[in-house]
Every structure is written in structure tokens, then in C-alpha cells.
Amino acid sequence: MPVLLLGKELAFPPPELAEEDGLLAFGGDLSPQRLLLAYRKGIFPWFSEGTPISWWSPDPRLVLFPDQMRISRSLRKVIRQRRFEVSADQAFPDVIRRCARNPLPGRQSTWITSGMIKAYCRLHEMGYAHSLECWKEGELAGGLYGVSLGRLFFGESKFSLQPNASKVALARLSELMIEWGFDLIDCQLPSPHLLRLGARQIPRRRFLQLLKRGLRFEDRVGKWEV
């Protein structure tokens, strides 16, 4: 099936039409309405600066079920000693910009373009995009951000300036997801780092089933507090 070119119409082709690598379509825009529609259909944007907007729906899909996160003995010690102070939605613009400048090993920073930063900051202002921050002595040491819809959190990226900071943020996110009854954290693409933390790949068909079920519930819109 050829990759489709999107126009001005607010619509996407079915995710099942994606290429083998997950590429589904080019074009469109990064308006809040289109981004939210994409997530509700199991689709996300991923492209580099200076290239057309690309939309993806990979098969299989990497997900983390909140109660299945693997917390190592060393990470548990870091959490128990409270080496970092964790907050939510206190520094979203800083978190996404840090993710762009400080990618985790094996990840490229170029996909978090200036347009992506502006678009997700707008989603944050609308109450759909959220960040968790880890602070050490008043300085931002790590964090993550993503989009929340229904009982699903669509993780976008995370960063660490101090050892274990992003892992602590993810562990706190998993705790919140369990507390709030969320079904899963979408991790999108395979990553050795996330696989070691308990994420696993599931067929796209299964992901879309879980997506449909999770979206039946009310969105948790607004500022998060932890």
C-alpha cells in the first residue's frame, strides 16, 4: 500500500495500511486537533527538521504496563533515599527542550523539532500534554513528557542530566498510572533501555484494542499534581 499524502482535511487512513516499518502518511499539520486525533487512532508524528511531517503506526508496538515496570535494586535504593524531588507539570517547556538537546543513548534529538516543541507546549496549555520532572538541589536533573487521553499515557521522550533521573520519573509515572487506573504507557518504538525497564512489544492489533478500551474513559485534562 503506498504511503498517503494528507491534505487539509482532518483525517487519517486506517493504521492497518501502514508500511512494514510503520510509516503511514506524510503531510498535514501539527495542530492540536490533528495531534489528538492521531493519538486516538494509534498514530504519532516522527520526523526530522526540514523534512515533511511523517505519521507512524508501527507493528509491533512497544508498551509498558504500569504494574510491570522492572525496578532494579540500585534504582529502588535511589528512590528510597529520595535523591530527587519529583514534580508534575512544573516545567513542561524546559523538559521538552531538554529532551531535544539531551537524548537518551540510541535516540536522535533531531525529531523534536522547533515545530514539535511549539505544538506540544500548546497541548500542555490545553491540559493534554504533561511532564514529570526530577529536581536535585533545585536544578532540573531529568524528566519525561507525553500525552494523556482516556486511561492511556502516550510517552514521547525523556532525558537525564543525572544518573537514574529519567528512571525515577518513569517509576513515579508508573505509580501514578496505577493509582489513577490507567491501562498502559505507550512507548511507541523498540528501545533496549525501555525493554530492560519492563516494556514489551505487542501486535498493533492488540494495541488498537487496548487503545479503544482505554479511550472509553474520560480524559484527565488539566494540570497534574504529584
Stockholm file with secondary structure:
# STOCKHOLM 1.0

chainA/1-226         MPVLLLGKELAFPPPELAEEDGLLAFGGDLSPQRLLLAYRKGIFPWFSEGTPISWWSPDPRLVLFPDQMRISRSLRKVIRQRRFEVSADQAFPDVIRRCARNPLPGRQSTWITSGMIKAYCRLHEMGYAHSLECWKEGELAGGLYGVSLGRLFFGESKFSLQPNASKVALARLSELMIEWGFDLIDCQLPSPHLLRLGARQIPRRRFLQLLKRGLRFEDRVGKWEV
#=GR chainA/1-226 SS CCCEEECSSSCCCCGGGCCTTSEEEEECCCCHHHHHHHHHTTCEECCCTTSCCEEECCSSEEEECGGGCCCCHHHHHHHHTTCSEEEESSSHHHHHHHHHHSCCTTCCSTTSCHHHHHHHHHHHHHTSEEEEEEEETTEEEEEEEEEEETTEEEEEEEEESSTTHHHHHHHHHHHHHHHHTCCEEEEESCCHHHHHTTCEEECHHHHHHHHHHHTTSCCCCSCCCC
#=GC SS_cons         CCCEEECSSSCCCCGGGCCTTSEEEEECCCCHHHHHHHHHTTCEECCCTTSCCEEECCSSEEEECGGGCCCCHHHHHHHHTTCSEEEESSSHHHHHHHHHHSCCTTCCSTTSCHHHHHHHHHHHHHTSEEEEEEEETTEEEEEEEEEEETTEEEEEEEEESSTTHHHHHHHHHHHHHHHHTCCEEEEESCCHHHHHTTCEEECHHHHHHHHHHHTTSCCCCSCCCC
//
